[in-house]
Amino acid sequence: MGRKLKDYVVIGLKGIAMGAADVVPGVSGGTIAFISGIYEELLTSISGVNLDLFKTLKKEGLKAAWKQVNANFLLALFIGIFISIVSLAKTIKWLLENEPVLLWSFFFGLVLASIIYIGKQVENWNVKIIFLFILGIAFGYLITVIPSTNVGDINYLFLIFAGAIASCAMILPGISGSYILLLIGVYPIVMTAITTKGFKIISAVGVGVIIGLLSFSKLLKWLFANYKNELLIVLTGIMLGSLNKVWPWKETISTYINSHGVTKPLVEQSISPFSYNDDPKLILAVILAIVGFALILLMEKLAVKK
């Protein structure tokens, strides 16, 4: 029995929820897909885009190829994701510029709970697992302290690479694509591009996402099937080590001027929240971190029920 219009509207709404998750570092679009019951269909549909599809298109035509790849489902889902990302990007860009401490506090809570969520899935702790965990922590921290190079210029090849890596979020529940973009330093660039219609940047990241979903996703699925513990512990370590990146309270050590002539932080150092004398927003920041943490725990409970 085929799906009706209302079924595709529901899929679109699930896409909106996934899009909202994909915009926020710490929340995984894959987790939303898992909770909402479309994770397996999403993976199967993406995996269906292969060389056999082109053979079907050549021999049987567009209609047969469209059906083979479950394109109605993918189209409804990606329309929802697109609507959500475009709607939320402007709000997040404004918060990044005007209320960074409050926004990063919320993100910090999300990421911290995500680390616990992924770490709990690791089984059979042994010397190798502990070694990989420490290696992941060291690598994650290293990413946060190495200053960016050529920050004033936009490297479109690097944006394609960033999009490909970020597409992991749709494959592995618990890993956030936005957080990956944040770690490699392109999250603010992408958020700005979405709000200012920077089509070159959006296209580069989009091409990367497509490449990642069609190729890198297969490698990730293989790793997840054969080396689940090792993959999960490395991801847990990287996220734990990189918490420094989302720590809300920062002190700017050095700056750079971007291509638009705007001064931006180049090297930042995490500092104590009490360094800000009588900060009236400290309590609110802590509350937002707790809310972010609780949100992931709630999603975990929903996923367990599923």
PECOR-V971724 format. One record per run of one state. SS is the DSSP state (H for helix, E for strand, L for the rest). FROM is the first residue (numbers start at 1). TO is the last residue. If there is no record, write none. Layout:
ss,from,to
SS,FROM,TO
SS,FROM,TO
//
This chain:
ss,from,to
L,1,4
H,5,23
L,24,28
H,29,35
L,36,38
H,39,47
L,48,50
H,51,60
L,61,61
H,62,68
L,69,70
H,71,98
L,99,99
H,100,119
L,120,126
H,127,145
L,146,155
H,156,170
L,171,176
H,177,183
L,184,186
H,187,195
L,196,198
H,199,226
L,227,227
H,228,241
L,242,242
H,243,246
L,247,249
E,250,257
L,258,262
E,263,270
L,271,272
H,273,275
L,276,281
H,282,305
L,306,306
//
